[in-house]
């Protein structure tokens, strides 16, 4: 009986740690997005998440479940320039999560694949 309880406690601790990591990564992603879009925003009150929620229904809380949609919106809004924003987001995330290694397929760096791999790793 004690072994079963030990396994349950261990599983709960791992689950809690995993959720904590995912929350931390979500927070880092939010900060990276805000910082990447800062040059395009004139007011501190009006941020990118206000725009994304108003126009597309995306919030900083549900963006991790809508990565493909988020990346598509960036690409629609900025066209070829979206790649620069995507690279900036990746750069800012990488500065804070240095132990995450990502090897892009075919040497093409895509934000969507980077984020999906990041969130599936933790």
Secondary structure, 3 states (H helix, E strand, C coil): CHHHHHHHHHHHHHHHHHHHHHHHHHHHHHHHHHHHHHHHCCCCCCCHHHHHHHHHCCCCCCHHHCHHHHHHHHHHHHHHHHHHHHHHHHHHHHHHCCCCCCCCHHHCCCHHHHHHHHHHHC
